[in-house]
Amino acid sequence: MRIDIVGRDIEITPAIRQYAEQKVSKLTRYFDGIQQITVTIHRAHHSHHTQEFTVELVADVEKHKDFIAHDTGPDLYAVLDQTTEKCARQLKDFKEQLKNH
């Protein structure tokens, strides 16, 4: 499985890359048909020193359209966690559907 970490208006530091890869690599526990995961991190600057991060996670799964999850917030690591949770829930639901058919 391939994992791509892409930054928009933010430099992807080794720490961010390692954290993101570590989080999303666990998604294969929920569904093993994942071929590629792309994590796009976007940083938006707002007025007076506030910034917000948007994380979009796209899981490319064989024989199904991509699963897409995103979230926004001021703490990049928390947003990564929440986005990964959303994608995990989608994958678990999809696996349940497969079992039930």
C-alpha positions in Angstrom: 0.0 0.0 0.0 1.3 3.4 -0.9 0.9 6.5 1.4 1.3 10.0 0.0 1.4 13.0 2.3 0.8 16.3 0.4 1.1 19.8 1.9 -0.7 22.9 0.6 0.6 26.1 2.1 2.5 24.1 4.7 5.8 22.3 4.7 5.5 18.6 5.5 8.1 18.1 8.2 9.5 14.6 9.0 7.5 14.7 12.2 4.2 15.5 10.5 4.9 12.8 7.8 5.8 10.2 10.4 2.7 10.9 12.5 0.4 10.9 9.5 1.8 7.7 8.0 1.7 6.0 11.4 -2.0 7.0 11.8 -3.2 6.0 8.3 -1.2 2.8 8.1 -3.5 1.4 10.8 -6.5 1.7 8.4 -5.6 -1.6 6.8 -6.8 -3.3 10.0 -10.3 -2.4 9.0 -10.1 -3.3 5.4 -7.2 -5.0 3.6 -8.2 -4.0 0.0 -6.7 -0.5 0.4 -4.3 0.2 -2.5 -3.3 3.8 -1.8 -4.0 6.5 0.8 -3.4 10.2 0.1 -3.4 12.7 2.9 -3.6 16.3 1.9 -2.9 18.9 4.6 -3.9 22.5 3.9 -3.1 25.4 6.1 -5.3 28.5 6.0 -4.2 31.7 7.6 -6.9 33.8 9.2 -6.6 37.2 10.6 -4.4 38.0 13.6 -2.2 34.9 14.1 -4.9 32.3 13.9 -4.5 29.4 11.6 -6.6 26.5 10.7 -5.7 23.1 9.2 -7.8 21.1 6.8 -6.9 17.5 6.3 -8.4 15.4 3.5 -7.8 11.7 3.5 -8.5 9.7 0.3 -8.4 5.9 0.6 -8.2 4.2 -2.8 -9.9 0.8 -2.4 -10.1 -1.9 -5.0 -13.5 -2.6 -6.5 -15.0 0.4 -4.8 -15.0 4.2 -5.3 -12.6 6.1 -3.1 -13.4 6.7 0.6 -13.0 10.4 1.4 -12.9 11.9 4.9 -11.9 15.5 5.9 -11.9 17.7 9.0 -10.8 21.1 10.0 -9.4 22.6 13.2 -6.6 24.6 14.8 -4.6 21.6 16.0 -3.1 19.7 13.1 -2.5 16.5 15.0 -6.0 16.4 16.4 -7.4 17.0 12.9 -5.3 14.1 11.6 -6.7 11.9 14.3 -10.3 12.9 13.6 -10.0 12.5 9.9 -8.4 9.0 10.3 -11.3 8.1 12.7 -13.9 9.1 10.1 -12.2 7.1 7.4 -11.9 4.1 9.7 -15.7 4.2 10.4 -16.4 4.3 6.7 -14.2 1.3 6.1 -15.7 -0.6 8.9 -19.2 0.1 7.6 -18.2 -1.0 4.1 -16.7 -4.2 5.4 -20.0 -4.9 7.4 -22.0 -4.4 4.2 -19.7 -6.9 2.4 -20.2 -9.5 5.1 -24.0 -9.1 5.1 -24.4 -9.6 1.4 
